[in-house]
């Protein structure tokens, strides 16, 4: 008799998926649980119109969530089949994830604990440099998901840092960009966004909205980037929606392979988010493709709490509800 997953199993997989990273912690995903499958939708209402006008990072974030579905299923002993963009009439339906009894050739279950522990680490790392073998493991993790990971040479570090600083100044010089950022600064009870203490959240939002802090942020990023053991560039040959979903899966696999060895990461994506700087970044890094994510990675000095997550009721679509536009 064919085994079928119960609703508790499917719900647990969705909860696993929500542990994925996302830009500004927007968590721009929705899920619909079916009899034996989970549908993953983009939630355009949570798009960053200024910071991410093409929804590239939104799609990468959803790709990270899809990787978590894969890891959770493997950990629970299920095989799966994934169909990307299964309905051309419903563009926000990104993937249909169907559980199956068949065993998979690639077992991702070893990343499950890392999925629970992963954090975005925005503080200073220790001075320890990851071994070459570990760097190779990170490259292979990206390769297995159809993406490319470059461990960037010390010889280009200064140029990269200058690009990040220019990106900081250009973003903070924009009233629209600062206003959008301020809207995602919340107390932890909101369940999403970039967490600030609840009592001072209105004050912080006002400061961000009205003051150009580009120079101070550039100085902070300069320090963090210059001291980070590794700077990494994740890139792809093509630059379309399907590629962004695959990059997201690659990103999450890289992050979790790093976490499994005690490493964490944060992002220096300003040169990719500012369109004028992206070609310069690609030229400096000498890649034959499209830069997708610029990361700093190392061994953390402290353990950080998890970022807040939305309630399950807020991300689950009713089975009988109409498809999204």
C-alpha positions as MATLAB code, in Angstrom:
seq = 'XXXXXXXXXXXXXXXXXXXXXXXXXXXXXXXXXXXXXXXXXXXXXXXXXXXXXXXXXXXXXXXXXXXXXXXXXXXXXXXXXXXXXXXXXXXXXXXXXXXXXXXXXXXXXXXXXXXXXXXXXXXXXXXXXXXXXXXXXXXXXXXXXXXXXXXXXXXXXXXXXXXXXXXXXXXXXXXXXXXXXXXXXXXXXXXXXXXXXXXXXXXXXXXXXXXXXXXXXXXXXXXXXXXXXXXXXXXXXXXXXXXXXXXXXXXXXXXXXXXXXXXXXXXXXXXXXXXXXXXXXXXXXXXXXXXXXXXXXXXXXXXXXXXXXXXXXXXXXXXXXXXXX';
ca = [
       0.000    0.000    0.000;
       1.337    3.438   -0.916;
       2.190    5.569    2.115;
       0.904    9.126    2.255;
       2.189   11.922    4.475;
      -0.159   13.129    7.170;
      -1.046   16.762    7.718;
       1.263   17.051   10.715;
       4.234   16.028    8.578;
       3.366   18.551    5.871;
       2.812   21.315    8.412;
       6.162   20.581   10.038;
       7.858   20.845    6.653;
       6.310   24.279    6.147;
       7.576   25.353    9.567;
      11.037   24.160    8.543;
      10.808   26.179    5.344;
      10.103   29.403    7.227;
      13.515   29.221    8.912;
      15.099   30.344    5.642;
      16.822   33.732    5.375;
      15.193   36.586    3.459;
      15.968   40.189    2.578;
      15.128   42.483    5.512;
      13.571   39.349    7.052;
      10.500   40.014    4.935;
       9.701   36.268    4.701;
       8.081   36.774    1.271;
       6.508   33.351    0.917;
       3.157   31.623    1.217;
       2.368   27.916    1.259;
      -0.622   25.774    0.393;
      -0.781   22.245    1.809;
      -2.415   19.698   -0.462;
      -3.010   15.973    0.057;
       0.585   14.872   -0.640;
       2.264   18.096   -1.599;
       3.134   21.645   -0.636;
       2.827   24.569   -3.009;
       5.282   27.426   -2.572;
       4.106   30.900   -3.598;
       5.847   34.237   -3.732;
       4.081   36.893   -1.675;
       4.404   40.080   -3.756;
       2.810   42.131   -0.981;
       6.098   41.725    0.903;
       8.336   42.742   -1.982;
      10.945   45.461   -1.496;
       9.958   47.744   -4.349;
      12.969   50.058   -4.004;
      15.680   47.705   -2.785;
      14.642   44.785   -5.020;
      12.562   46.137   -7.928;
      12.924   42.994  -10.071;
      12.067   40.719   -7.111;
      15.375   38.933   -7.637;
      16.159   38.722   -3.932;
      12.553   37.788   -3.189;
      12.936   34.789   -5.485;
      16.297   33.886   -3.947;
      14.667   33.995   -0.507;
      11.932   31.634   -1.701;
      14.628   29.364   -3.125;
      16.169   29.183    0.344;
      12.764   28.128    1.705;
      12.519   25.449   -0.991;
      15.887   24.041    0.075;
      14.570   23.827    3.640;
      11.589   21.835    2.393;
      13.999   19.421    0.749;
      16.106   19.076    3.884;
      13.090   18.599    6.133;
      11.644   15.919    3.856;
      14.943   14.036    3.728;
      15.221   14.211    7.514;
      11.703   12.774    7.841;
      12.575    9.923    5.481;
      10.615   11.086    2.436;
      11.644   11.383   -1.163;
      10.196   14.195   -3.207;
       9.556   15.558   -6.661;
       9.793   19.275   -7.428;
       8.046   21.021  -10.293;
       9.124   24.633  -10.771;
       6.563   27.125  -12.100;
       3.918   24.416  -12.603;
       1.126   26.758  -13.728;
       1.796   29.504  -16.261;
      -1.549   31.081  -15.355;
      -0.370   31.568  -11.761;
       3.061   33.245  -11.894;
       3.342   33.530   -8.106;
       3.178   29.741   -7.793;
       6.907   29.023   -7.763;
       7.065   25.314   -7.007;
       4.999   22.261   -6.286;
       6.792   19.996   -3.786;
       5.360   16.485   -3.762;
       6.406   13.883   -1.211;
       7.131   10.376   -2.469;
       8.276    7.085   -0.988;
      11.242    6.725   -3.331;
      14.683    7.277   -1.841;
      16.757   10.126   -3.222;
      20.253    9.789   -4.603;
      21.271   12.902   -2.655;
      20.583   12.771    1.093;
      20.323   16.258    2.582;
      19.241   15.089    6.035;
      22.696   15.839    7.463;
      21.937   19.542    7.127;
      18.818   19.415    9.306;
      20.441   20.461   12.589;
      22.318   23.243   10.793;
      18.990   24.481    9.420;
      17.733   24.939   12.984;
      20.917   26.715   14.119;
      21.631   28.999   11.155;
      21.747   32.717   11.907;
      22.666   35.797    9.907;
      25.705   37.022   11.837;
      26.319   40.768   11.468;
      29.033   41.048   14.126;
      32.787   40.554   13.962;
      34.155   37.066   13.312;
      37.112   35.426   14.987;
      40.414   35.613   13.116;
      40.393   31.882   12.275;
      40.618   31.156    8.541;
      38.564   28.191    7.287;
      40.670   25.322    5.978;
      41.018   24.861    2.222;
      39.034   21.625    2.436;
      36.115   23.495    4.012;
      36.289   26.165    1.325;
      36.109   23.385   -1.269;
      33.048   21.972    0.523;
      31.309   25.344    0.210;
      32.130   25.575   -3.502;
      30.814   22.068   -4.070;
      27.581   22.862   -2.214;
      26.851   25.682   -4.676;
      27.890   23.574   -7.661;
      25.493   20.772   -6.710;
      22.614   23.266   -6.977;
      23.662   24.603  -10.368;
      25.355   27.790   -9.140;
      28.949   28.973   -8.740;
      30.746   30.128   -5.593;
      33.963   32.128   -5.742;
      36.207   32.480   -2.698;
      37.456   35.966   -3.475;
      41.187   36.621   -3.423;
      42.858   39.011   -0.997;
      44.144   40.933   -4.015;
      40.635   42.227   -4.819;
      39.408   42.753   -1.247;
      40.117   46.493   -1.182;
      38.289   47.053   -4.471;
      35.308   45.061   -3.215;
      35.156   47.038    0.010;
      35.191   50.301   -1.936;
      32.245   49.054   -4.003;
      30.340   48.149   -0.841;
      31.007   51.603    0.594;
      29.843   53.276   -2.605;
      26.710   51.145   -2.493;
      26.054   52.171    1.105;
      26.334   55.851    0.226;
      24.127   55.568   -2.861;
      21.402   53.661   -1.025;
      21.341   55.893    2.024;
      21.263   58.973   -0.205;
      17.857   57.817   -1.491;
      14.801   59.031    0.447;
      12.732   56.192   -1.003;
      15.275   53.550    0.014;
      15.523   54.872    3.587;
      11.737   55.042    3.864;
      11.383   51.435    2.724;
      14.043   50.255    5.166;
      12.353   52.092    8.022;
       9.103   50.232    7.340;
      10.842   46.919    8.134;
      12.301   47.960   11.493;
      10.042   46.322   14.093;
       9.986   45.012   17.597;
      10.325   41.221   17.747;
       6.598   40.747   18.477;
       5.779   41.622   14.870;
       7.331   38.335   13.742;
       9.212   39.766   10.777;
      11.556   42.558    9.730;
      14.795   43.774   11.244;
      14.434   43.646   14.993;
      14.979   46.716   17.172;
      13.906   47.158   20.814;
      10.168   47.721   20.800;
      10.180   50.847   22.951;
      12.574   52.735   20.693;
      11.383   51.329   17.367;
       9.442   54.515   16.402;
      12.509   56.652   17.157;
      14.812   54.375   15.138;
      12.414   54.382   12.196;
      12.316   58.184   12.290;
      16.106   58.475   12.323;
      16.475   56.034    9.411;
      13.767   57.786    7.413;
      15.144   61.303    7.797;
      18.938   61.020    8.138;
      21.534   59.897    5.593;
      23.782   57.516    7.538;
      25.657   56.317    4.473;
      29.094   57.339    5.731;
      28.700   55.622    9.100;
      27.300   52.457    7.528;
      30.099   52.432    4.954;
      32.618   52.710    7.764;
      30.996   49.831    9.649;
      30.871   47.626    6.547;
      34.487   48.512    5.794;
      35.510   47.163    9.198;
      33.405   44.011    8.948;
      34.509   43.189    5.406;
      38.194   43.892    5.976;
      38.293   41.584    9.016;
      36.184   38.741    7.614;
      38.092   35.505    6.973;
      36.221   34.870    3.706;
      34.478   37.020    1.140;
      32.343   34.923   -1.189;
      30.498   35.650   -4.415;
      27.594   33.442   -5.453;
      26.839   33.780   -9.158;
      24.908   32.169  -11.975;
      25.310   31.846  -15.716;
      21.846   33.244  -16.398;
      19.703   35.817  -14.617;
      16.040   34.792  -14.836;
      13.381   33.725  -12.322;
      14.273   30.033  -12.480;
      17.949   30.885  -11.970;
      17.120   32.966   -8.910;
      15.201   30.064   -7.379;
      18.180   27.776   -7.969;
      20.576   30.377   -6.563;
      18.434   30.512   -3.427;
      18.729   26.773   -2.979;
      22.471   27.024   -3.547;
      22.767   29.891   -1.072;
      20.961   27.995    1.666;
      23.026   24.861    1.029;
      26.242   26.904    1.283;
      25.048   28.583    4.494;
      24.098   25.263    6.068;
      27.308   23.516    5.049;
      29.113   26.396    6.705;
      26.898   26.199    9.801;
      27.554   22.476   10.047;
      31.245   23.336   10.470;
      30.608   26.178   12.913;
      30.555   29.050   10.402;
      27.988   31.782    9.850;
      27.566   34.561    7.311;
      26.063   37.931    6.533;
      25.646   39.905    3.336;
      27.381   42.766    1.552;
      24.955   42.938   -1.347;
      25.030   46.686   -1.934;
      27.120   46.384   -5.158;
      24.497   43.975   -6.545;
      21.459   45.905   -5.336;
      22.696   49.134   -6.973;
      22.390   48.365  -10.710;
      25.237   50.677  -11.737;
      27.705   48.818   -9.500;
      26.824   45.240  -10.414;
      28.883   45.160  -13.677;
      31.874   46.576  -11.775;
      31.606   43.797   -9.209;
      31.423   41.156  -11.937;
      34.459   42.660  -13.632;
      36.543   42.773  -10.457;
      35.652   39.167   -9.662;
      36.250   38.100  -13.295;
      33.127   35.974  -13.579;
      31.417   34.977  -16.798;
      27.905   35.431  -15.514;
      25.718   37.362  -13.080;
      26.601   38.246   -9.497;
      23.768   37.208   -7.160;
      24.991   37.362   -3.546;
      28.117   38.820   -1.909;
      28.779   37.305    1.511;
      31.206   37.545    4.365;
      31.734   34.294    6.244;
      33.662   33.129    9.267;
      33.463   31.710   12.758;
      31.230   33.740   15.100;
      32.438   35.068   18.430;
      29.042   34.679   20.085;
      25.706   32.909   19.736;
      22.872   35.116   18.513;
      19.148   34.547   19.023;
      17.008   33.561   16.066;
      15.247   36.287   14.113;
      11.458   36.373   14.638;
       9.194   34.392   12.351;
       5.613   34.942   11.211;
       2.838   32.785   12.612;
       1.935   29.729   10.620;
      -1.620   30.991   10.091;
      -0.210   34.053    8.320;
       1.668   32.086    5.668;
      -0.723   29.191    4.971;
      -3.226   29.559    2.160;
      -6.519   27.776    2.537;
      -6.772   24.733    0.278;
     -10.004   25.972   -1.232;
      -8.933   29.604   -1.664;
      -8.472   30.972   -5.193;
      -5.012   31.213   -6.703;
      -3.046   34.400   -6.312;
      -2.905   36.976   -9.094;
];
